[in-house]
Amino acid sequence: MTHKISVLVKADVGRDTIDLYVSGCLNSETANVLAAQISRARALDPAAPILVDLTGTQHVDPTALAQLRATVDATVVDFARKHLVDVRFVGPSGKESCAAATDAATLPLAAS
Ligand SMILES: [Zn+2]
């Protein structure tokens, strides 16, 4: 089994924010997908604040989330020369692992 991520982008006319609703798993692999979607959302309206809603996720790797935040923050800093774009994260409510985490690298270390 592999971790999958799904991102729904809502950029309604008349709203001044772009919302990204994330479901599935956020780990080191899928974080890159989400980072790309945040970049695409930003391109839709460079001045619009972006809300990344992680409350629908099943699984969030805290390290991957921290790296994603760092990536997004770095992008915002670069972008700030032209616009200041606010990216907010909501959630996550997901667990730190899921049933797809069956490979040895992601299994929690068991003390014997
Ligand atoms: Zn997962």
Backbone and ligand atoms as CSV (ligand in chain L), in Angstrom:
chain,resi,resn,atom,element,x,y,z
A,1,MET,N,N,0.840,-1.201,0.000
A,1,MET,CA,C,0.000,0.000,0.000
A,1,MET,C,C,0.871,1.245,0.000
A,2,THR,N,N,0.396,2.231,-0.663
A,2,THR,CA,C,1.139,3.483,-0.679
A,2,THR,C,C,0.266,4.606,-0.132
A,3,HIS,N,N,0.944,5.621,0.325
A,3,HIS,CA,C,0.231,6.794,0.833
A,3,HIS,C,C,-0.235,7.635,-0.347
A,4,LYS,N,N,-1.457,8.090,-0.289
A,4,LYS,CA,C,-1.974,8.930,-1.360
A,4,LYS,C,C,-2.492,10.226,-0.773
A,5,ILE,N,N,-2.392,11.266,-1.582
A,5,ILE,CA,C,-2.888,12.561,-1.142
A,5,ILE,C,C,-3.844,13.091,-2.198
A,6,SER,N,N,-4.859,13.780,-1.746
A,6,SER,CA,C,-5.811,14.400,-2.654
A,6,SER,C,C,-5.987,15.854,-2.234
A,7,VAL,N,N,-5.941,16.743,-3.202
A,7,VAL,CA,C,-6.047,18.168,-2.909
A,7,VAL,C,C,-7.172,18.766,-3.736
A,8,LEU,N,N,-8.128,19.366,-3.070
A,8,LEU,CA,C,-9.218,20.065,-3.742
A,8,LEU,C,C,-8.967,21.562,-3.602
A,9,VAL,N,N,-8.826,22.247,-4.724
A,9,VAL,CA,C,-8.559,23.687,-4.706
A,9,VAL,C,C,-9.861,24.427,-4.963
A,10,LYS,N,N,-10.218,25.312,-4.033
A,10,LYS,CA,C,-11.406,26.133,-4.211
A,10,LYS,C,C,-10.989,27.587,-4.321
A,11,ALA,N,N,-11.257,28.159,-5.487
A,11,ALA,CA,C,-10.938,29.566,-5.705
A,11,ALA,C,C,-12.207,30.235,-6.222
A,12,ASP,N,N,-13.164,30.426,-5.334
A,12,ASP,CA,C,-14.458,30.966,-5.736
A,12,ASP,C,C,-14.346,32.432,-6.120
A,13,VAL,N,N,-15.054,32.784,-7.176
A,13,VAL,CA,C,-15.131,34.191,-7.585
A,13,VAL,C,C,-15.806,34.973,-6.460
A,14,GLY,N,N,-15.238,36.103,-6.111
A,14,GLY,CA,C,-15.839,36.929,-5.075
A,14,GLY,C,C,-15.279,36.671,-3.692
A,15,ARG,N,N,-14.540,35.561,-3.551
A,15,ARG,CA,C,-13.873,35.318,-2.269
A,15,ARG,C,C,-12.434,35.768,-2.409
A,16,ASP,N,N,-11.889,36.274,-1.328
A,16,ASP,CA,C,-10.526,36.786,-1.440
A,16,ASP,C,C,-9.489,35.810,-0.923
A,17,THR,N,N,-9.894,34.552,-0.670
A,17,THR,CA,C,-8.911,33.541,-0.309
A,17,THR,C,C,-9.028,32.351,-1.254
A,18,ILE,N,N,-7.945,31.618,-1.362
A,18,ILE,CA,C,-7.947,30.356,-2.104
A,18,ILE,C,C,-7.783,29.251,-1.065
A,19,ASP,N,N,-8.710,28.313,-1.086
A,19,ASP,CA,C,-8.706,27.246,-0.092
A,19,ASP,C,C,-8.234,25.941,-0.710
A,20,LEU,N,N,-7.347,25.253,-0.026
A,20,LEU,CA,C,-6.908,23.917,-0.442
A,20,LEU,C,C,-7.360,22.922,0.612
A,21,TYR,N,N,-8.242,22.028,0.214
A,21,TYR,CA,C,-8.708,20.996,1.135
A,21,TYR,C,C,-7.924,19.716,0.862
A,22,VAL,N,N,-7.195,19.264,1.870
A,22,VAL,CA,C,-6.300,18.127,1.695
A,22,VAL,C,C,-6.896,16.910,2.383
A,23,SER,N,N,-6.895,15.781,1.675
A,23,SER,CA,C,-7.289,14.520,2.296
A,23,SER,C,C,-6.246,13.468,1.948
A,24,GLY,N,N,-6.289,12.362,2.672
A,24,GLY,CA,C,-5.322,11.290,2.452
A,24,GLY,C,C,-4.140,11.440,3.386
A,25,CYS,N,N,-2.958,11.158,2.868
A,25,CYS,CA,C,-1.746,11.102,3.685
A,25,CYS,C,C,-0.791,12.228,3.311
A,26,LEU,N,N,-0.248,12.875,4.320
A,26,LEU,CA,C,0.821,13.840,4.095
A,26,LEU,C,C,2.094,13.260,4.694
A,27,ASN,N,N,3.011,12.862,3.815
A,27,ASN,CA,C,4.317,12.392,4.292
A,27,ASN,C,C,5.387,13.018,3.394
A,28,SER,N,N,6.623,12.526,3.528
A,28,SER,CA,C,7.723,13.180,2.809
A,28,SER,C,C,7.537,13.108,1.297
A,29,GLU,N,N,6.828,12.065,0.805
A,29,GLU,CA,C,6.613,11.954,-0.641
A,29,GLU,C,C,5.475,12.858,-1.103
A,30,THR,N,N,4.357,12.811,-0.392
A,30,THR,CA,C,3.188,13.560,-0.844
A,30,THR,C,C,3.305,15.055,-0.519
A,31,ALA,N,N,4.194,15.422,0.395
A,31,ALA,CA,C,4.367,16.840,0.724
A,31,ALA,C,C,4.811,17.632,-0.507
A,32,ASN,N,N,5.601,16.981,-1.382
A,32,ASN,CA,C,6.037,17.656,-2.608
A,32,ASN,C,C,4.855,17.954,-3.525
A,33,VAL,N,N,3.905,17.011,-3.561
A,33,VAL,CA,C,2.703,17.206,-4.366
A,33,VAL,C,C,1.917,18.400,-3.831
A,34,LEU,N,N,1.770,18.434,-2.510
A,34,LEU,CA,C,1.015,19.530,-1.904
A,34,LEU,C,C,1.734,20.864,-2.112
A,35,ALA,N,N,3.047,20.868,-1.997
A,35,ALA,CA,C,3.811,22.103,-2.228
A,35,ALA,C,C,3.585,22.615,-3.647
A,36,ALA,N,N,3.545,21.690,-4.616
A,36,ALA,CA,C,3.307,22.077,-6.012
A,36,ALA,C,C,1.905,22.649,-6.180
A,37,GLN,N,N,0.934,22.052,-5.478
A,37,GLN,CA,C,-0.443,22.552,-5.572
A,37,GLN,C,C,-0.569,23.937,-4.935
A,38,ILE,N,N,0.173,24.170,-3.854
A,38,ILE,CA,C,0.166,25.500,-3.229
A,38,ILE,C,C,0.751,26.526,-4.203
A,39,SER,N,N,1.813,26.137,-4.907
A,39,SER,CA,C,2.406,27.039,-5.902
A,39,SER,C,C,1.419,27.354,-7.019
A,40,ARG,N,N,0.696,26.312,-7.465
A,40,ARG,CA,C,-0.293,26.513,-8.532
A,40,ARG,C,C,-1.421,27.412,-8.052
A,41,ALA,N,N,-1.856,27.204,-6.806
A,41,ALA,CA,C,-2.927,28.029,-6.247
A,41,ALA,C,C,-2.480,29.481,-6.163
A,42,ARG,N,N,-1.243,29.675,-5.801
A,42,ARG,CA,C,-0.713,31.029,-5.701
A,42,ARG,C,C,-0.700,31.707,-7.078
A,43,ALA,N,N,-0.432,30.919,-8.115
A,43,ALA,CA,C,-0.386,31.469,-9.470
A,43,ALA,C,C,-1.768,31.913,-9.950
A,44,LEU,N,N,-2.816,31.283,-9.385
A,44,LEU,CA,C,-4.177,31.675,-9.779
A,44,LEU,C,C,-4.441,33.138,-9.436
A,45,ASP,N,N,-4.030,33.521,-8.239
A,45,ASP,CA,C,-4.196,34.899,-7.796
A,45,ASP,C,C,-3.070,35.206,-6.817
A,46,PRO,N,N,-1.993,35.798,-7.320
A,46,PRO,CA,C,-0.801,35.987,-6.495
A,46,PRO,C,C,-1.043,36.807,-5.229
A,47,ALA,N,N,-2.118,37.595,-5.206
A,47,ALA,CA,C,-2.359,38.440,-4.037
A,47,ALA,C,C,-3.273,37.786,-3.014
A,48,ALA,N,N,-3.868,36.647,-3.346
A,48,ALA,CA,C,-4.857,36.037,-2.461
A,48,ALA,C,C,-4.189,35.220,-1.361
A,49,PRO,N,N,-4.633,35.407,-0.128
A,49,PRO,CA,C,-4.165,34.519,0.937
A,49,PRO,C,C,-4.607,33.086,0.654
A,50,ILE,N,N,-3.818,32.135,1.099
A,50,ILE,CA,C,-4.103,30.722,0.840
A,50,ILE,C,C,-4.327,30.004,2.165
A,51,LEU,N,N,-5.404,29.243,2.192
A,51,LEU,CA,C,-5.707,28.434,3.374
A,51,LEU,C,C,-5.510,26.969,3.018
A,52,VAL,N,N,-4.642,26.290,3.748
A,52,VAL,CA,C,-4.416,24.861,3.527
A,52,VAL,C,C,-5.092,24.110,4.669
A,53,ASP,N,N,-6.204,23.449,4.346
A,53,ASP,CA,C,-7.010,22.783,5.359
A,53,ASP,C,C,-6.622,21.307,5.439
A,54,LEU,N,N,-5.971,20.933,6.525
A,54,LEU,CA,C,-5.496,19.561,6.701
A,54,LEU,C,C,-6.414,18.745,7.604
A,55,THR,N,N,-7.576,19.297,7.938
A,55,THR,CA,C,-8.443,18.600,8.894
A,55,THR,C,C,-9.036,17.323,8.312
A,56,GLY,N,N,-9.015,17.169,6.982
A,56,GLY,CA,C,-9.574,15.971,6.373
A,56,GLY,C,C,-8.556,14.873,6.114
A,57,THR,N,N,-7.328,15.061,6.597
A,57,THR,CA,C,-6.292,14.066,6.333
A,57,THR,C,C,-6.450,12.851,7.248
A,58,GLN,N,N,-5.969,11.702,6.750
A,58,GLN,CA,C,-5.962,10.495,7.572
A,58,GLN,C,C,-4.649,10.360,8.324
A,59,HIS,N,N,-3.619,10.947,7.785
A,59,HIS,CA,C,-2.261,10.643,8.235
A,59,HIS,C,C,-1.383,11.844,7.914
A,60,VAL,N,N,-0.740,12.387,8.937
A,60,VAL,CA,C,0.175,13.502,8.723
A,60,VAL,C,C,1.480,13.204,9.438
A,61,ASP,N,N,2.549,13.152,8.674
A,61,ASP,CA,C,3.883,12.991,9.236
A,61,ASP,C,C,4.343,14.371,9.710
A,62,PRO,N,N,4.577,14.539,11.022
A,62,PRO,CA,C,4.923,15.864,11.542
A,62,PRO,C,C,6.186,16.435,10.906
A,63,THR,N,N,7.149,15.571,10.594
A,63,THR,CA,C,8.386,16.048,9.967
A,63,THR,C,C,8.098,16.583,8.570
A,64,ALA,N,N,7.268,15.847,7.821
A,64,ALA,CA,C,6.923,16.287,6.468
A,64,ALA,C,C,6.159,17.600,6.511
A,65,LEU,N,N,5.280,17.749,7.511
A,65,LEU,CA,C,4.520,18.997,7.637
A,65,LEU,C,C,5.454,20.159,7.956
A,66,ALA,N,N,6.419,19.918,8.844
A,66,ALA,CA,C,7.378,20.963,9.190
A,66,ALA,C,C,8.193,21.379,7.968
A,67,GLN,N,N,8.585,20.376,7.151
A,67,GLN,CA,C,9.356,20.686,5.938
A,67,GLN,C,C,8.508,21.448,4.934
A,68,LEU,N,N,7.240,21.049,4.846
A,68,LEU,CA,C,6.336,21.742,3.925
A,68,LEU,C,C,6.172,23.203,4.336
A,69,ARG,N,N,5.956,23.427,5.639
A,69,ARG,CA,C,5.824,24.803,6.126
A,69,ARG,C,C,7.077,25.605,5.807
A,70,ALA,N,N,8.252,25.001,5.991
A,70,ALA,CA,C,9.513,25.692,5.717
A,70,ALA,C,C,9.617,26.032,4.233
A,71,THR,N,N,9.206,25.082,3.374
A,71,THR,CA,C,9.245,25.308,1.926
A,71,THR,C,C,8.320,26.452,1.545
A,72,VAL,N,N,7.111,26.411,2.106
A,72,VAL,CA,C,6.123,27.444,1.785
A,72,VAL,C,C,6.605,28.799,2.293
A,73,ASP,N,N,7.136,28.820,3.517
A,73,ASP,CA,C,7.635,30.078,4.073
A,73,ASP,C,C,8.745,30.646,3.208
A,74,ALA,N,N,9.648,29.783,2.721
A,74,ALA,CA,C,10.746,30.237,1.879
A,74,ALA,C,C,10.210,30.824,0.581
A,75,THR,N,N,9.178,30.185,0.029
A,75,THR,CA,C,8.572,30.680,-1.201
A,75,THR,C,C,7.938,32.039,-0.967
A,76,VAL,N,N,7.259,32.169,0.179
A,76,VAL,CA,C,6.607,33.436,0.501
A,76,VAL,C,C,7.645,34.543,0.624
A,77,VAL,N,N,8.777,34.237,1.251
A,77,VAL,CA,C,9.817,35.248,1.411
A,77,VAL,C,C,10.300,35.723,0.037
A,78,ASP,N,N,10.567,34.766,-0.878
A,78,ASP,CA,C,10.990,35.142,-2.230
A,78,ASP,C,C,9.923,35.968,-2.921
A,79,PHE,N,N,8.697,35.519,-2.762
A,79,PHE,CA,C,7.584,36.140,-3.457
A,79,PHE,C,C,7.293,37.523,-2.898
A,80,ALA,N,N,7.671,37.740,-1.636
A,80,ALA,CA,C,7.311,38.967,-0.945
A,80,ALA,C,C,7.928,40.202,-1.588
A,81,ARG,N,N,8.873,39.985,-2.454
A,81,ARG,CA,C,9.449,41.152,-3.141
A,81,ARG,C,C,8.403,41.831,-4.021
A,82,LYS,N,N,7.446,41.035,-4.466
A,82,LYS,CA,C,6.368,41.606,-5.284
A,82,LYS,C,C,5.062,41.693,-4.499
A,83,HIS,N,N,4.720,40.604,-3.843
A,83,HIS,CA,C,3.467,40.560,-3.082
A,83,HIS,C,C,3.745,39.851,-1.766
A,84,LEU,N,N,2.965,40.200,-0.769
A,84,LEU,CA,C,3.024,39.451,0.473
A,84,LEU,C,C,1.833,38.510,0.506
A,85,VAL,N,N,2.106,37.228,0.402
A,85,VAL,CA,C,1.037,36.244,0.363
A,85,VAL,C,C,1.035,35.457,1.669
A,86,ASP,N,N,-0.120,35.398,2.249
A,86,ASP,CA,C,-0.290,34.698,3.511
A,86,ASP,C,C,-0.722,33.256,3.239
A,87,VAL,N,N,0.017,32.300,3.768
A,87,VAL,CA,C,-0.375,30.892,3.666
A,87,VAL,C,C,-0.613,30.385,5.082
A,88,ARG,N,N,-1.834,29.980,5.349
A,88,ARG,CA,C,-2.178,29.469,6.672
A,88,ARG,C,C,-2.492,27.990,6.585
A,89,PHE,N,N,-2.098,27.251,7.613
A,89,PHE,CA,C,-2.416,25.832,7.698
A,89,PHE,C,C,-3.448,25.632,8.798
A,90,VAL,N,N,-4.471,24.847,8.511
A,90,VAL,CA,C,-5.471,24.485,9.507
A,90,VAL,C,C,-5.377,22.995,9.746
A,91,GLY,N,N,-5.488,22.583,10.974
A,91,GLY,CA,C,-5.329,21.180,11.322
A,91,GLY,C,C,-3.885,20.925,11.669
A,92,PRO,N,N,-3.373,19.755,11.508
A,92,PRO,CA,C,-4.063,18.564,11.022
A,92,PRO,C,C,-4.773,17.816,12.141
A,93,SER,N,N,-5.712,17.000,11.770
A,93,SER,CA,C,-6.322,16.095,12.736
A,93,SER,C,C,-5.889,14.659,12.471
A,94,GLY,N,N,-5.079,14.480,11.395
A,94,GLY,CA,C,-4.659,13.134,11.021
A,94,GLY,C,C,-3.685,12.528,12.021
A,95,LYS,N,N,-3.625,11.222,12.022
A,95,LYS,CA,C,-2.675,10.513,12.877
A,95,LYS,C,C,-1.279,10.613,12.282
A,96,GLU,N,N,-0.302,10.212,13.080
A,96,GLU,CA,C,1.075,10.297,12.608
A,96,GLU,C,C,1.464,9.134,11.717
A,97,SER,N,N,0.615,8.121,11.608
A,97,SER,CA,C,0.868,7.023,10.686
A,97,SER,C,C,-0.470,6.446,10.259
A,98,CYS,N,N,-0.444,5.563,9.257
A,98,CYS,CA,C,-1.675,4.931,8.824
A,98,CYS,C,C,-1.387,3.519,8.356
A,99,ALA,N,N,-2.418,2.830,7.901
A,99,ALA,CA,C,-2.269,1.432,7.520
A,99,ALA,C,C,-1.324,1.245,6.341
A,100,ALA,N,N,-1.121,2.300,5.555
A,100,ALA,CA,C,-0.231,2.192,4.408
A,100,ALA,C,C,1.239,2.185,4.827
A,101,ALA,N,N,1.501,2.533,6.078
A,101,ALA,CA,C,2.890,2.635,6.556
A,101,ALA,C,C,3.386,1.255,6.958
A,102,THR,N,N,3.579,0.381,5.980
A,102,THR,CA,C,3.967,-0.992,6.287
A,102,THR,C,C,5.442,-1.255,6.013
A,103,ASP,N,N,6.113,-0.341,5.342
A,103,ASP,CA,C,7.529,-0.593,5.081
A,103,ASP,C,C,8.332,-0.275,6.333
A,104,ALA,N,N,9.489,-0.926,6.450
A,104,ALA,CA,C,10.287,-0.856,7.673
A,104,ALA,C,C,10.672,0.574,8.024
A,105,ALA,N,N,10.883,1.395,7.021
A,105,ALA,CA,C,11.356,2.739,7.262
A,105,ALA,C,C,10.324,3.579,8.029
A,106,THR,N,N,9.059,3.257,7.868
A,106,THR,CA,C,8.042,4.084,8.491
A,106,THR,C,C,7.388,3.416,9.693
A,107,LEU,N,N,7.781,2.147,9.956
A,107,LEU,CA,C,7.228,1.498,11.138
A,107,LEU,C,C,7.841,2.091,12.395
A,108,PRO,N,N,7.041,2.264,13.427
A,108,PRO,CA,C,7.615,2.727,14.678
A,108,PRO,C,C,8.587,1.694,15.228
A,109,LEU,N,N,9.628,2.157,15.847
A,109,LEU,CA,C,10.615,1.242,16.413
A,109,LEU,C,C,10.020,0.557,17.639
A,110,ALA,N,N,10.057,-0.760,17.628
A,110,ALA,CA,C,9.511,-1.522,18.743
A,110,ALA,C,C,10.637,-1.943,19.666
A,111,ALA,N,N,10.509,-1.613,20.920
A,111,ALA,CA,C,11.502,-2.049,21.903
A,111,ALA,C,C,11.212,-3.486,22.280
A,112,SER,N,N,12.251,-4.311,22.274
A,112,SER,CA,C,12.017,-5.723,22.592
A,112,SER,C,C,12.649,-6.078,23.926
L,1,ZN,ZN,ZN,-0.572,7.197,5.139
